[in-house]
Amino acid sequence: GLVGKELVSQVLTNATRLEGELGVKLQIAGVARSKSMLLLPPAGDGALTGGAWPSGEAPADLTKLAEHVLAAAAASGGRALLVDNTASDAPAELYASWLAAGADIVTPNKRAGSGPYDRYERIRAAALQGGSLFLYEATVGAGLPIIGPLQVLRRSGDEVVGVEGIFSGTLSYIFNSWKPGVKFSAVVKDAKDKGFTEPDPRDDLSGT
């Protein structure tokens, strides 16, 4: 999708700079879309330059994709990082197994945090078991740094008594744009057209 292509573009564009500044070498080992995936050879991510989707794709299989990324990380002596840019429950169901296997997860997907609480507890426990990171800052507040600062406050001994606000960028846009005489559906459509909503705006409106 568009978000995935942009992420790949940013990784490829900034990989050399990040290696120089942080000593972290980023390599893309595989990419997937809704129905197909590409498992890349070592140092093969240049084939994705310019949003390209090279030949050799296979049917999408998130378990196989994760196994490939984990194997690539082990072979290079690095860490596996899985980025979920979807709004789907399917990847969220696999987070626990990925984290337990030692893969870090970065996601704007709200499903893990707003779905069944027992699944969320399994995800957190799996992260501890695998010594992995589960990073989900972009799931609320239109990507503004909210979760991280709150976690730091709690770890430093502060007690968070309450947090108030509208933590959905979509709802914030809708409430600030909805004027008398304007149909609610028109405002939602405008927000979707501008890329503020989830692929299905009902996910935002229902509190997902």
ABEGO torsion letter per residue (X at the ends): XAAAAAAAAAAAAAAAAAAAAAGBBBBBABBBBAABBBBBBBGAAAAABGGBBBBGBBBBBAAAAAAAAAAAAAAAGBBBBBBBABABAAAAAAAAAAAAAGBBBBBABAAAAABBAAAAAAAAAAAAAAGBBBBAAAABGGGBBAAAAAAAAAAAGBBBABBBEBABAAAAAAAAABBBGBBAAAAAAAAAAAGABBABAAAAAAGX
